[in-house]
Amino acid sequence: MGYTFMPRKAKGRQGVEFTSFLPAISQKAQKRIRQEVRRWPLLKTPNVTLEDIADRYNPVIRGWLSYYGKYGKAVLADVLESINAHLQRWIQKKYLRFKHKPKKARAYLAKVAVHNRELFAHWSVGIMPTAG
C-alpha cells in the first residue's frame, strides 16, 4: 500500500501534543520515489527550459502528492526535496556560471520558486527550495 504505521507526534483538540500510531509514506516507497527522480534524464538534457521540465513531470509529482500526501506530509516533504536537489544539479549543468557553485544554484532555484510558485506541483503546496 505504500504506508507505514509508526508512533508519531500528533496534536489534540486543545493543542496538546501526544504520541499516536499514525500512517506516513513507507521507507520502501520513499526509496522508489528517490530512485525514479534520479532516473529522470534532466542532466542529459540541458537544452530544455524549466517550464518544459515542469510540464513533463508535474503529473507524476501531483500523483505522489495526492496518494502519499493524505497522511504524514512532513515525511513526504523530505522525499520531494530530492526533486529540488535534482533541479539544482540541472541548473548547475545548464548555466555555466553555476557549474561549481551549488549554493548559488540553489539560491537561483529558490528565487525562481518564489516568483513562480505554481510552476511545480510540490512548490505550490509549500515544498520550496531554500537558499543556502
C-alpha positions in Angstrom: 0.0 0.0 0.0 3.0 2.3 0.5 2.3 3.4 4.0 3.9 2.6 7.4 2.2 3.0 10.7 4.6 4.3 13.4 4.5 6.2 16.6 4.4 9.9 15.6 3.7 13.2 17.3 0.1 14.5 17.0 -1.9 17.4 18.4 -5.1 17.0 20.3 -8.1 19.3 20.1 -6.8 21.5 22.8 -3.4 21.8 21.1 -1.6 19.4 23.4 1.0 17.2 21.7 0.9 13.5 22.3 2.3 10.3 20.6 0.0 8.4 18.4 0.2 5.5 15.9 -0.2 7.3 12.6 0.5 6.4 8.9 3.0 8.0 6.6 4.9 7.1 3.4 6.9 3.9 3.8 10.7 3.6 3.6 10.3 1.4 0.5 8.1 4.0 -1.3 10.5 6.8 -0.3 13.4 4.9 -1.8 11.4 4.1 -5.0 10.5 7.8 -5.5 14.1 9.0 -5.0 15.3 6.3 -7.4 12.7 7.4 -10.0 13.7 11.1 -9.6 17.4 10.1 -10.2 16.4 8.3 -13.4 14.8 11.4 -14.9 17.1 12.4 -17.7 17.4 16.0 -16.7 21.2 16.2 -16.5 21.4 14.9 -20.1 19.1 17.5 -21.5 20.4 21.0 -20.6 18.7 22.5 -23.7 15.2 22.3 -22.2 13.6 25.0 -20.1 12.3 24.8 -16.5 8.8 25.1 -17.9 9.4 22.1 -20.1 10.5 20.1 -17.1 7.5 21.2 -15.1 5.1 20.2 -17.9 6.7 16.8 -18.2 6.9 15.8 -14.5 4.1 17.7 -12.8 1.6 14.9 -13.4 3.9 12.5 -11.7 4.5 14.8 -8.8 0.8 15.5 -8.4 0.2 11.8 -8.3 2.6 11.4 -5.5 1.2 14.3 -3.6 -2.4 13.1 -3.9 -1.6 9.5 -2.9 1.1 9.9 -0.2 0.1 13.4 0.9 -3.0 12.3 2.7 -1.0 11.3 5.8 2.4 12.3 7.1 3.0 15.3 4.9 6.3 16.1 6.6 7.8 12.8 5.7 6.7 13.2 2.1 8.2 16.7 2.0 11.6 15.3 2.8 11.2 12.9 -0.1 10.1 15.5 -2.6 13.0 17.7 -1.5 15.1 15.4 -3.7 13.3 16.9 -6.7 14.6 20.3 -5.7 18.1 18.9 -5.4 17.9 17.3 -8.8 16.7 20.6 -10.3 19.6 22.3 -8.6 22.0 19.9 -10.3 20.2 20.6 -13.6 20.8 24.3 -13.2 24.5 23.7 -12.5 24.7 21.8 -15.7 22.6 24.2 -17.8 24.2 27.5 -16.7 28.0 27.7 -16.7 28.1 30.4 -14.1 26.7 27.9 -11.5 28.8 25.0 -12.6 30.9 24.7 -9.4 28.6 26.8 -7.2 25.8 24.6 -5.8 24.8 27.2 -3.2 24.3 29.9 -5.8 22.4 27.4 -8.0 20.2 26.6 -5.0 19.6 30.3 -4.4 18.7 30.8 -8.0 16.2 28.0 -7.9 14.7 29.4 -4.7 14.4 32.8 -6.4 12.6 31.2 -9.3 10.3 29.3 -6.9 9.3 32.5 -5.1 8.5 34.3 -8.3 6.7 31.4 -9.9 5.3 29.3 -7.1 2.8 27.4 -9.3 5.5 26.1 -11.7 6.0 22.8 -10.0 3.2 21.0 -8.1 5.3 20.5 -4.9 6.2 24.2 -4.8 2.5 25.1 -4.8 1.9 23.1 -1.6 4.9 24.6 0.1 7.8 22.3 -0.6 10.1 25.1 -1.8 13.8 25.0 -2.3 15.7 27.0 0.3 18.6 29.4 -0.5 21.8 28.4 1.2 
